[in-house]
């Protein structure tokens, strides 16, 4: 997967966003979502009652935390189109070994913002 397929920049959806540098065909990996796998106890210690940004629920009381500013993963900058006139154009896919990627739901054009659903739990 080429590392130069995406870039991070100002977003019209929310603050900072993830953008395609090149054409990404439907079904292809847009970029990875890296971080540290933590358990529920560590999740609670880090976030308490705060909203956990940059965290993916892997299930089974395990979470992928990409909050660390030194984490090179660009995937953490993808915004959710919820509540905007836009539609999500990517989905998050996690493999059994916890590798997590953003995958295009449709063709994504160069310079188009990559948008992915965060899930109802994030918004509740």
C-alpha positions as CSV (number, residue, x, y, z in Angstrom):
1,X,0.0,0.0,0.0
2,X,1.6,3.3,-1.1
3,X,2.2,5.6,1.8
4,X,1.7,8.7,-0.4
5,X,-1.9,7.8,-1.3
6,X,-3.3,10.3,1.3
7,X,-2.6,13.6,2.9
8,X,-3.8,15.5,6.0
9,X,-5.2,19.0,5.7
10,X,-7.9,21.5,6.7
11,X,-11.4,20.1,6.4
12,X,-14.7,21.7,5.6
13,X,-16.3,18.9,7.6
14,X,-14.4,19.3,10.9
15,X,-11.0,20.8,11.7
16,X,-8.4,18.6,10.2
17,X,-9.2,15.8,7.7
18,X,-7.8,13.1,5.6
19,X,-7.7,13.5,1.8
20,X,-6.9,11.2,-1.2
21,X,-3.8,12.3,-3.1
22,X,-4.5,9.8,-5.9
23,X,-7.6,8.1,-7.3
24,X,-8.7,5.2,-5.0
25,X,-10.9,2.6,-6.6
26,X,-13.9,1.2,-4.7
27,X,-12.9,-1.8,-2.5
28,X,-9.2,-0.8,-2.3
29,X,-7.3,0.2,0.9
30,X,-7.2,4.0,1.3
31,X,-4.7,3.9,4.2
32,X,-4.0,2.1,7.5
33,X,-5.1,3.0,11.0
34,X,-2.3,2.4,13.4
35,X,-2.0,2.7,17.1
36,X,-1.5,0.8,20.3
37,X,-3.8,-2.0,21.4
38,X,-5.0,-1.4,24.9
39,X,-7.5,-3.2,27.2
40,X,-10.6,-1.8,28.9
41,X,-8.7,-0.9,32.1
42,X,-6.1,1.2,30.2
43,X,-8.9,2.8,28.1
44,X,-10.7,3.9,31.3
45,X,-7.4,5.2,32.8
46,X,-6.7,7.2,29.7
47,X,-10.1,8.6,28.9
48,X,-12.5,8.2,31.9
49,X,-15.7,9.8,30.9
50,X,-14.1,11.9,28.1
51,X,-14.9,11.1,24.4
52,X,-12.1,8.9,23.1
53,X,-11.0,10.4,19.9
54,X,-8.6,8.4,17.7
55,X,-9.7,5.1,19.3
56,X,-11.2,2.1,17.5
57,X,-13.2,-0.5,19.5
58,X,-11.8,-3.8,18.4
59,X,-14.3,-5.8,20.5
60,X,-13.7,-8.1,23.4
61,X,-12.6,-5.2,25.6
62,X,-9.7,-4.2,23.4
63,X,-9.1,-0.9,21.7
64,X,-6.8,0.5,19.1
65,X,-5.6,3.9,20.4
66,X,-4.0,6.3,17.8
67,X,-4.1,9.4,20.0
68,X,-0.3,9.6,20.5
69,X,0.9,12.6,18.5
70,X,3.9,10.6,17.4
71,X,1.7,7.9,15.9
72,X,2.3,8.2,12.1
73,X,-1.1,6.8,11.1
74,X,-2.9,9.2,8.8
75,X,-6.1,7.2,9.1
76,X,-6.9,8.7,12.5
77,X,-7.6,12.0,10.7
78,X,-10.6,10.7,8.7
79,X,-13.8,12.5,9.7
80,X,-17.4,11.2,9.9
81,X,-19.9,12.8,7.5
82,X,-22.7,12.4,10.1
83,X,-24.6,15.7,10.4
84,X,-23.2,17.2,7.2
85,X,-24.4,17.2,3.6
86,X,-21.6,14.7,2.7
87,X,-21.7,10.9,2.7
88,X,-19.1,8.5,4.1
89,X,-17.0,7.1,1.3
90,X,-14.9,4.7,3.2
91,X,-15.3,2.1,6.0
92,X,-13.0,0.8,8.7
93,X,-12.0,-2.9,8.3
94,X,-10.2,-4.7,11.1
95,X,-8.5,-8.1,10.6
96,X,-8.2,-10.8,13.3
97,X,-4.6,-9.7,14.0
98,X,-5.9,-6.2,14.7
99,X,-4.5,-4.6,11.5
100,X,-7.0,-1.9,10.7
101,X,-7.5,-0.1,7.4
102,X,-9.8,2.4,5.8
103,X,-11.3,0.9,2.6
104,X,-13.1,2.8,-0.1
105,X,-16.9,2.3,-0.3
106,X,-16.9,3.9,-3.8
107,X,-14.3,5.4,-6.1
108,X,-12.6,8.4,-4.3
109,X,-11.2,11.2,-6.4
110,X,-7.9,13.0,-5.9
111,X,-8.2,15.8,-3.3
112,X,-11.6,14.4,-2.0
113,X,-11.9,14.1,1.7
114,X,-12.0,10.5,3.1
115,X,-15.0,10.1,5.4
116,X,-15.8,7.1,7.5
117,X,-18.6,6.3,10.0
118,X,-17.5,6.4,13.6
119,X,-20.5,4.4,14.8
120,X,-23.4,5.2,17.0
121,X,-21.5,4.6,20.2
122,X,-19.2,7.5,19.4
123,X,-22.2,9.9,19.0
124,X,-24.1,8.8,22.1
